[in-house]
């Protein structure tokens, strides 16, 4: 029999169109008797409800936070039916969309987009040629919406640094503008003040000055500086009440930092040894002169301006301070301050190598520039009588020091330097200590054999002393340096860096 090929072709086409629709949990039973257009609307509505339900279930599931973005592509499970596989795929897709769809506030919109993507319009044999085109356009629009919402994490990460950089540039620009404005304001204030004859600070208000701007102090620093200034003013007022003049306070600060300098040079010996300074004008006092002395029991690294004791020649503490006086130290220093009116500073420390040289009959040898400096200042020797706690030794100490010499080598004891200023006393102590270090090492290297040491001839020694008299000369004629003060200031800065000025001058 003849086969109706036309009818068979229509049936085949219809079968192919139906088979291309994916199986989905959202696809429910087809209502019988409905037109294709109405039936499609029903299917879309049912699928939307199903996806909505799945989204709610996914939100309740804690596992969603652990699902990485790499699982956005649904995995195919082996051994399950196509319907179950479709359900798994839809669930994974919802999880992926939930993970990356940041900023989507309307769940209804997301569900609609998903349902639009999940619904593929059916092509029946009875549908006209225009209707499939409309369905195709609608399907393409749904896919575009879905791609807009489900932006990949990589894309969002790529756009984020760009926004951050723009924000950073804007912040920098804003900070520069503020700083420029502040500088302009300060300049205007300064100009106005100069016209009026008033001096003002060039530092802007701490409330408007940004911390990162160069040339401006931070709010915290300004507070700290104000606090320190108030503390210093308060201290000065308290000092005046305690009978400490401003001049004496300056001397206390200078002597306190001298102890810290001696500690940094390793010239201290636990709580022993002393550096003393005569108080200016105290020689006119009835029990004068007075001199400042460290409180016995404090290390060199603990001495402060206010901890120093002011004592008279009878060993009594003068003023409001209370403390302990070490008698041997008092005997030596009071002897020099009483017997040598030209001396204002006495520096006595038991530096290791210098004390070792004091224990030899060789004494200080002219083997270096440092030794020549000391020899130019004048070096004397005093024999050891035991610990210096006998006041009857005082006249002998003064006699052996002499009327002009600055260095007294106390045999078997240690060096003593007597100078008109604390700066010169430090410089002389520094050079004597260095000279003794060189001498000890030189003699050690040749086994103490003086024949192997470069000892200068008498005429050369005279020239060495003569040149040392020009030690402060600058290259330009008529210009001289204050070498001792420069040395002291250098050592002072080191002590302030090490201990902090606020811990010394208190």
C-alpha positions as CSV (number, residue, x, y, z in Angstrom):
1,X,0.0,0.0,0.0
2,X,1.0,3.5,-0.7
3,X,2.4,5.4,2.3
4,X,1.3,9.0,3.0
5,X,4.8,10.6,3.2
6,X,3.4,14.0,3.9
7,X,1.5,12.8,7.0
8,X,4.5,10.8,8.2
9,X,6.9,13.8,7.9
10,X,4.6,15.9,10.0
11,X,4.4,13.2,12.7
12,X,8.2,12.9,12.7
13,X,8.7,16.7,13.1
14,X,6.2,16.8,15.9
15,X,8.0,14.0,17.7
16,X,11.4,15.7,17.3
17,X,10.1,19.0,18.6
18,X,8.7,17.3,21.8
19,X,11.8,15.2,22.4
20,X,14.0,18.4,22.4
21,X,12.2,19.8,25.5
22,X,14.4,18.9,28.6
23,X,12.9,17.0,31.4
24,X,12.6,19.2,34.5
25,X,10.9,19.1,37.9
26,X,9.3,22.4,37.0
27,X,7.4,20.7,34.1
28,X,4.1,19.5,35.4
29,X,1.2,17.7,33.7
30,X,-0.2,19.3,30.6
31,X,-3.8,20.6,31.0
32,X,-5.9,18.9,28.4
33,X,-7.9,21.1,26.1
34,X,-5.9,24.3,26.5
35,X,-4.5,26.2,23.5
36,X,-0.7,26.0,23.0
37,X,-0.3,29.7,24.1
38,X,-2.2,29.3,27.3
39,X,-0.5,26.0,28.0
40,X,2.9,27.7,27.7
41,X,1.9,30.4,30.2
42,X,0.8,27.7,32.7
43,X,4.1,25.9,32.3
44,X,6.1,29.0,32.9
45,X,4.1,29.8,36.0
46,X,4.5,26.3,37.4
47,X,8.3,26.3,36.8
48,X,8.7,29.7,38.4
49,X,7.0,28.4,41.6
50,X,9.2,25.3,41.6
51,X,12.4,27.3,41.2
52,X,11.2,29.7,44.0
53,X,10.7,26.7,46.3
54,X,14.2,25.4,45.5
55,X,15.7,28.8,46.2
56,X,14.1,28.9,49.7
57,X,15.3,25.4,50.5
58,X,18.8,26.4,49.4
59,X,18.8,29.4,51.7
60,X,18.0,27.2,54.6
61,X,20.8,24.9,53.8
62,X,24.2,25.8,55.5
63,X,26.1,23.9,52.9
64,X,25.7,26.7,50.4
65,X,28.4,28.8,52.1
66,X,30.9,26.0,51.5
67,X,30.1,25.6,47.8
68,X,33.0,27.2,45.8
69,X,32.3,29.2,42.6
70,X,34.0,26.5,40.6
71,X,30.9,24.3,41.2
72,X,28.8,26.7,39.1
73,X,28.8,24.1,36.3
74,X,26.4,21.3,37.2
75,X,28.0,18.0,37.6
76,X,26.5,14.9,36.0
77,X,25.8,12.1,38.5
78,X,26.2,8.6,37.1
79,X,23.4,6.1,37.7
80,X,20.5,8.4,38.2
81,X,17.5,9.1,36.0
82,X,17.3,12.1,33.7
83,X,14.6,13.6,35.9
84,X,16.7,13.3,39.0
85,X,19.8,14.6,37.1
86,X,17.8,17.6,36.0
87,X,16.8,18.3,39.6
88,X,20.5,18.1,40.7
89,X,21.5,20.4,37.9
90,X,18.8,23.0,38.8
91,X,19.8,22.9,42.5
92,X,23.5,23.4,41.7
93,X,22.6,26.3,39.3
94,X,20.6,28.0,42.0
95,X,23.5,27.6,44.5
96,X,25.9,29.1,41.9
97,X,23.5,32.0,41.2
98,X,23.0,32.6,44.9
99,X,26.8,32.7,45.5
100,X,27.7,35.2,42.8
101,X,24.5,37.3,42.3
102,X,25.6,40.0,44.7
103,X,23.4,43.0,44.9
104,X,20.2,41.3,43.7
105,X,17.7,42.3,46.3
106,X,14.5,41.0,44.6
107,X,14.2,37.3,44.8
108,X,11.2,37.4,42.6
109,X,13.3,39.0,39.8
110,X,16.0,36.3,40.2
111,X,13.4,33.5,40.2
112,X,11.8,35.0,37.1
113,X,15.1,35.1,35.2
114,X,15.9,31.6,36.2
115,X,12.5,30.3,35.2
116,X,12.7,32.2,31.9
117,X,16.1,30.5,31.2
118,X,14.8,27.1,32.2
119,X,11.7,27.3,30.0
120,X,12.2,26.4,26.4
121,X,9.1,27.2,24.2
122,X,7.6,24.2,22.6
123,X,7.2,23.9,18.9
124,X,4.0,22.2,17.9
125,X,2.9,21.2,14.5
126,X,0.0,23.6,14.7
127,X,2.1,26.7,15.6
128,X,2.5,29.3,13.0
129,X,5.9,30.4,11.7
130,X,5.8,33.8,13.5
131,X,5.1,32.3,16.9
132,X,8.4,30.2,17.1
133,X,10.3,33.4,16.2
134,X,8.6,35.3,19.1
135,X,9.4,32.4,21.5
136,X,13.0,32.4,20.3
137,X,13.4,36.1,20.9
138,X,11.8,35.8,24.4
139,X,14.2,32.9,25.2
140,X,17.2,35.0,24.1
141,X,16.2,38.0,26.2
142,X,15.8,35.7,29.3
143,X,19.3,34.3,28.7
144,X,20.7,37.8,28.4
145,X,19.0,38.8,31.7
146,X,20.4,35.7,33.4
147,X,23.9,36.5,32.2
148,X,23.6,40.1,33.5
149,X,22.6,38.9,36.9
150,X,25.0,35.9,37.2
151,X,28.2,37.9,36.7
152,X,31.2,35.7,37.3
153,X,33.3,36.4,40.5
154,X,36.3,37.0,38.3
155,X,34.6,39.8,36.5
156,X,33.5,41.5,39.8
157,X,37.0,41.1,41.2
158,X,38.5,42.7,38.1
159,X,36.3,45.8,38.4
160,X,36.8,46.1,42.2
161,X,40.5,47.2,42.1
162,X,39.7,49.8,39.5
163,X,37.1,51.4,41.8
164,X,39.5,51.1,44.8
165,X,42.3,52.9,42.8
166,X,39.9,55.7,41.8
167,X,38.9,56.1,45.4
168,X,42.5,56.1,46.6
169,X,43.4,58.8,44.0
170,X,40.5,60.9,45.1
171,X,41.5,60.6,48.8
172,X,45.1,61.6,48.0
173,X,43.9,64.5,45.9
174,X,41.6,65.6,48.8
175,X,44.5,65.4,51.3
176,X,46.8,67.4,49.2
177,X,44.1,70.1,48.7
178,X,43.5,70.2,52.5
179,X,47.2,70.5,53.2
180,X,47.6,73.3,50.5
181,X,44.6,75.1,52.1
182,X,46.1,74.9,55.6
183,X,49.5,76.2,54.4
184,X,47.8,79.1,52.7
185,X,45.8,79.8,55.9
186,X,48.9,79.7,58.0
187,X,50.7,82.0,55.6
188,X,47.9,84.5,55.7
189,X,47.8,84.4,59.5
190,X,51.6,84.8,59.7
191,X,51.5,87.8,57.3
192,X,48.7,89.4,59.3
193,X,50.5,88.8,62.6
194,X,53.8,90.3,61.2
195,X,51.9,93.4,60.2
196,X,50.5,93.7,63.7
197,X,53.9,92.9,65.2
198,X,52.8,89.6,66.8
199,X,54.7,86.4,66.6
200,X,52.7,83.2,66.1
201,X,53.5,79.6,65.6
202,X,53.7,78.3,62.1
203,X,52.2,74.9,63.1
204,X,48.5,74.7,62.2
205,X,45.8,73.7,64.6
206,X,46.1,70.1,65.6
207,X,42.4,69.6,64.9
208,X,42.8,70.4,61.2
209,X,46.4,69.2,60.5
210,X,46.5,65.7,59.0
211,X,48.9,63.3,60.6
212,X,50.5,62.2,57.4
213,X,51.3,65.8,56.2
214,X,55.0,66.6,56.3
215,X,55.9,69.7,58.4
216,X,52.9,69.4,60.7
217,X,52.9,67.8,64.1
218,X,50.2,65.3,64.9
219,X,47.6,65.9,67.5
220,X,49.2,63.5,69.9
221,X,52.7,65.1,69.5
222,X,51.3,68.5,70.1
223,X,49.6,67.3,73.3
224,X,52.8,65.7,74.4
225,X,54.8,68.8,73.7
226,X,52.3,71.0,75.6
227,X,52.4,68.7,78.5
228,X,56.2,68.7,78.6
229,X,56.2,72.5,78.5
230,X,53.8,72.8,81.3
231,X,55.8,70.3,83.3
232,X,59.0,72.2,82.8
233,X,57.3,75.5,83.8
234,X,55.9,73.8,86.9
235,X,59.4,72.4,87.6
236,X,61.0,75.8,87.3
237,X,58.4,77.3,89.6
238,X,59.0,74.5,92.2
239,X,62.7,75.0,91.9
240,X,62.4,78.7,92.7
241,X,60.4,77.8,95.7
242,X,63.0,75.3,96.8
243,X,65.7,78.0,96.6
244,X,67.1,76.7,93.2
245,X,67.8,79.5,90.9
246,X,67.5,79.2,87.1
247,X,71.2,79.3,86.7
248,X,71.7,76.5,89.3
249,X,69.1,74.4,87.5
250,X,71.1,74.7,84.3
251,X,74.2,73.6,86.1
252,X,72.2,70.6,87.5
253,X,71.1,69.6,84.1
254,X,74.7,69.9,82.7
255,X,76.1,67.8,85.6
256,X,73.3,65.2,85.3
257,X,74.0,64.6,81.7
258,X,77.7,64.4,82.5
259,X,77.0,61.3,84.7
260,X,75.1,59.7,81.8
261,X,78.0,60.5,79.5
262,X,80.4,58.8,81.9
263,X,78.2,55.7,82.0
264,X,78.1,55.5,78.2
265,X,82.0,55.5,78.2
266,X,82.0,52.8,80.9
267,X,83.7,55.1,83.4
268,X,81.4,54.2,86.2
269,X,82.0,51.8,89.0
270,X,78.6,50.8,90.4
271,X,77.6,53.5,92.9
272,X,81.2,54.8,93.4
273,X,83.2,57.7,91.8
274,X,82.0,61.3,91.4
275,X,81.8,64.3,89.1
276,X,81.2,67.6,90.9
277,X,80.4,71.1,89.8
278,X,80.8,74.3,91.8
279,X,77.6,76.3,92.1
280,X,78.1,79.7,90.5
281,X,78.2,82.5,93.0
282,X,78.2,80.1,96.0
283,X,81.7,81.2,97.0
284,X,80.1,84.4,98.3
285,X,77.9,82.4,100.7
286,X,78.9,82.4,104.4
287,X,79.4,78.6,104.2
288,X,80.5,78.6,100.6
289,X,81.6,77.5,98.2
290,X,78.9,74.9,97.5
291,X,79.2,72.1,94.9
292,X,76.8,69.6,93.4
293,X,77.5,65.9,94.1
294,X,75.7,62.7,93.3
295,X,73.5,61.0,95.9
296,X,75.4,58.0,97.2
297,X,73.6,54.8,96.2
298,X,72.6,55.9,92.7
299,X,74.4,54.7,89.6
300,X,75.7,57.0,86.9
301,X,72.8,56.0,84.6
302,X,70.3,57.0,87.3
303,X,71.4,60.5,88.2
304,X,69.0,63.3,87.4
305,X,69.1,67.1,87.7
306,X,66.9,67.1,90.8
307,X,68.6,64.1,92.5
308,X,71.9,65.9,92.8
309,X,72.9,67.1,96.3
310,X,74.2,70.6,97.0
311,X,76.8,70.4,99.8
312,X,79.1,72.8,101.6
313,X,82.8,72.3,102.6
314,X,81.7,70.9,106.0
315,X,79.9,68.0,104.3
316,X,76.4,69.3,105.0
317,X,73.6,69.1,102.5
318,X,72.4,72.6,101.6
319,X,68.9,73.3,100.3
320,X,65.8,71.1,100.3
321,X,67.3,67.9,98.9
322,X,68.0,65.0,101.2
323,X,70.5,62.2,100.5
324,X,73.6,60.4,101.4
325,X,77.2,61.6,101.0
326,X,80.1,59.2,100.4
327,X,82.9,60.4,102.6
328,X,86.0,59.4,100.5
329,X,84.4,61.2,97.5
330,X,83.6,64.2,99.6
331,X,87.2,64.5,101.0
332,X,88.9,64.5,97.6
333,X,86.4,66.8,95.8
334,X,86.0,69.3,98.7
335,X,89.8,69.5,98.9
336,X,90.1,70.6,95.3
337,X,87.1,73.0,95.3
338,X,88.5,74.6,98.5
339,X,92.2,74.7,97.5
340,X,91.8,75.7,93.8
341,X,89.4,78.7,93.3
342,X,89.9,78.5,89.5
343,X,88.5,75.0,89.4
344,X,84.8,74.6,88.9
345,X,84.5,71.0,87.7
346,X,86.2,67.9,89.2
347,X,85.9,64.6,87.3
348,X,87.2,61.4,89.1
349,X,86.4,58.0,87.6
350,X,88.2,54.6,87.9
351,X,88.5,53.8,84.3
352,X,90.2,50.4,83.9
353,X,93.4,51.2,81.8
354,X,93.9,54.7,83.4
355,X,93.8,53.1,86.9
356,X,96.3,50.5,85.6
357,X,98.7,53.2,84.5
358,X,98.4,54.8,87.9
359,X,99.6,51.6,89.4
360,X,102.9,51.7,87.4
361,X,106.0,53.7,88.0
362,X,106.1,54.7,84.4
363,X,103.2,57.1,84.7
364,X,101.6,58.6,81.6
365,X,104.0,58.3,78.7
366,X,104.0,60.8,75.7
367,X,103.2,58.1,73.1
368,X,100.1,59.7,71.5
369,X,98.4,62.9,70.6
370,X,95.9,62.1,73.4
371,X,98.7,61.9,75.9
372,X,100.2,65.1,74.6
373,X,96.9,66.9,75.3
374,X,97.0,65.8,78.9
375,X,100.7,66.7,79.3
376,X,99.9,70.2,77.9
377,X,97.2,70.6,80.6
378,X,99.7,69.5,83.3
379,X,100.0,66.1,85.0
380,X,100.8,65.6,88.6
381,X,101.1,62.5,90.9
382,X,99.8,61.8,94.4
383,X,101.0,58.8,96.4
384,X,98.5,56.3,97.7
385,X,97.7,56.7,101.4
386,X,94.7,54.3,101.6
387,X,91.0,55.0,101.1
388,X,90.5,58.8,101.2
389,X,88.3,59.0,104.2
390,X,90.8,61.1,106.3
391,X,90.3,64.8,106.0
392,X,94.0,65.4,106.9
393,X,95.0,64.2,103.4
394,X,93.2,67.2,101.8
395,X,96.2,69.7,102.0
396,X,98.5,67.1,100.5
397,X,96.2,66.5,97.6
398,X,96.0,70.2,96.8
399,X,99.8,70.6,97.1
400,X,100.5,67.7,94.7
401,X,97.9,68.9,92.2
402,X,99.7,72.2,92.1
403,X,98.4,75.7,91.3
404,X,97.9,75.2,87.5
405,X,97.9,71.5,86.6
406,X,94.6,69.8,85.5
407,X,95.5,66.1,85.9
408,X,96.3,64.4,89.1
409,X,97.2,60.7,88.8
410,X,96.3,59.2,92.2
411,X,98.8,56.3,92.5
412,X,97.1,52.9,93.0
413,X,93.8,54.7,92.9
414,X,92.8,56.4,89.6
415,X,92.9,59.7,87.7
416,X,91.4,63.0,88.8
417,X,90.8,66.0,86.4
418,X,90.3,69.5,87.7
419,X,89.1,72.1,85.1
420,X,87.5,75.6,84.9
421,X,84.5,74.1,83.0
422,X,82.6,70.8,82.9
423,X,83.2,70.7,79.1
424,X,87.0,70.9,79.5
425,X,86.9,68.3,82.4
426,X,85.2,65.9,80.1
427,X,87.6,66.4,77.2
428,X,90.6,66.0,79.4
429,X,89.2,62.9,81.0
430,X,88.4,61.5,77.5
431,X,92.0,62.1,76.3
432,X,93.7,60.8,79.4
433,X,91.6,57.6,79.2
434,X,92.4,57.1,75.5
435,X,96.1,57.8,76.1
436,X,96.3,55.1,78.9
437,X,94.4,52.6,76.7
438,X,97.0,53.1,73.9
439,X,99.9,52.9,76.3
440,X,98.7,49.7,78.0
441,X,98.1,47.9,74.6
442,X,101.5,49.1,73.2
443,X,103.4,47.9,76.2
444,X,101.5,44.6,76.2
445,X,102.3,44.0,72.5
446,X,106.1,44.2,73.2
447,X,106.0,42.5,76.6
448,X,106.7,45.7,78.5
449,X,110.1,46.4,76.8
450,X,110.5,50.1,76.6
451,X,113.3,49.7,74.1
452,X,110.8,48.5,71.6
453,X,108.5,51.6,72.1
454,X,108.8,54.7,70.0
455,X,109.7,57.1,72.8
456,X,110.0,60.7,71.5
457,X,113.3,62.6,72.1
458,X,113.3,65.6,74.4
459,X,113.4,68.1,71.6
460,X,110.5,66.3,69.8
461,X,108.5,66.3,73.0
462,X,108.9,70.1,73.3
463,X,107.6,70.4,69.8
464,X,104.6,68.1,70.5
465,X,103.7,70.3,73.5
466,X,104.1,73.4,71.5
467,X,101.8,72.2,68.7
468,X,99.2,71.1,71.2
469,X,98.9,74.8,72.2
470,X,97.5,75.4,68.7
471,X,95.0,72.5,69.0
472,X,91.9,74.7,68.5
473,X,93.2,76.6,65.5
474,X,91.1,76.5,62.3
475,X,92.7,76.7,58.7
476,X,91.8,80.3,58.5
477,X,94.0,82.7,60.4
478,X,92.5,84.2,63.5
479,X,89.7,81.5,63.8
480,X,89.6,79.0,66.6
481,X,87.3,76.2,67.6
482,X,86.0,75.5,71.0
483,X,87.1,71.9,70.8
484,X,86.1,70.9,74.4
485,X,82.6,72.3,74.0
486,X,82.1,70.5,70.6
487,X,83.2,67.2,72.2
488,X,80.9,67.6,75.2
489,X,77.9,68.5,73.0
490,X,78.5,65.5,70.9
491,X,78.6,63.2,73.9
492,X,75.6,65.0,75.3
493,X,73.5,64.3,72.2
494,X,74.5,60.6,72.5
495,X,73.4,60.5,76.1
496,X,70.0,62.2,75.3
497,X,69.4,59.7,72.5
498,X,70.2,56.8,74.8
499,X,68.4,57.8,77.9
500,X,65.9,60.5,76.7
501,X,66.3,64.2,77.8
502,X,63.0,63.9,79.7
503,X,64.6,61.2,82.0
504,X,67.8,63.3,82.7
505,X,66.6,66.9,83.1
506,X,64.0,66.2,85.8
